[in-house]
Amino acid sequence: MARCTAPSRGHRTASGAADCPACGGRFRGYRAYSSYSPPAPSYSSGNGGTWSGGGGSGSSARPKWSRAGSSVFYTPAEVTALTPIRESVEKRPPLPTRRDVFLCHAWDDRQGAAKELHDLLEARKVTVWFSEKDVVLGTPLLREIDKGLANSRVGIVLVTPSFLERIKGAGIAEKELSALLARDQLVPIIHNTTYEALRDVSPLLGSRSGLSTKENSMADVAAKLAELVAP
């Protein structure tokens, strides 16, 4: 039977205890167990979502409107930005004549990024007011825009380099933007530009938080918008 070496050598250190023929196995097991680190706790976001306490850029949130089993993940900042929009959406229930989304964009983007976002949203069963299909040739453009804004639950602004140039020139995009800024249901989508560039041109719109294709693909943006306006 192995004899404990504590009376002669002592167990003052973990290594000394581990070398003991009688006690070493128990202490070696303890040392292995003590290397275990508990999982990071989760914290409530305070605005309808939760996120991991592990920190870093990989932290994600689950907003209260996201359905169980959804594969869409949000940053805590996105949940904070979108929660007031969702609350406004819930106060404006769907109507047969009402669109889910009004898409504000620059003319130069109508066959590019704006159409891509429109198609992705419609593929997710989101109804979209889009000037390329909703403005009939020969009808007053501004009147049709007014009707589209009035009958949409959420306004999204696709902010691109072309859009920034257009609102500098006080064109149609600038008029749409002015009407959207007067409402609470407005989500900027930053694409191929930055919030800093937007704030230089439109401080009011730049003060609104939204989504960016720098952190999300356009498909991810569409998925988040679809969840945002879902019944």
Order of alpha helices (4+ residues) and beta strands (2+ residues): alpha-alpha-alpha-beta-beta-alpha-beta-alpha-beta-alpha-alpha-beta-alpha-alpha-beta-alpha-alpha-beta-alpha
